[in-house]
């Protein structure tokens, strides 16, 4: 599981950084394209977080089922 959390963390760093940079550019310039880019990176960040959560939950469920079968 540590491997999954490390990969998730390494993916989140550039995604959240890009979100903040493009949102800052949007606040500075008011350009709608910058806001849309920020929203896209934010949504990918949410996908990574929810995917990591799903992997964690299903790993726990499978481990529980295996322990019940023994």
Protein Blocks (a to p, Z undefined) as FASTA:
>chain_A
ZZmmmmmmmmmmmmmmmmmmmmmmmmmnopaklmmmmmmmmmmmmmmmmmmmmmmmmmmm
mmmmmmmmZZ
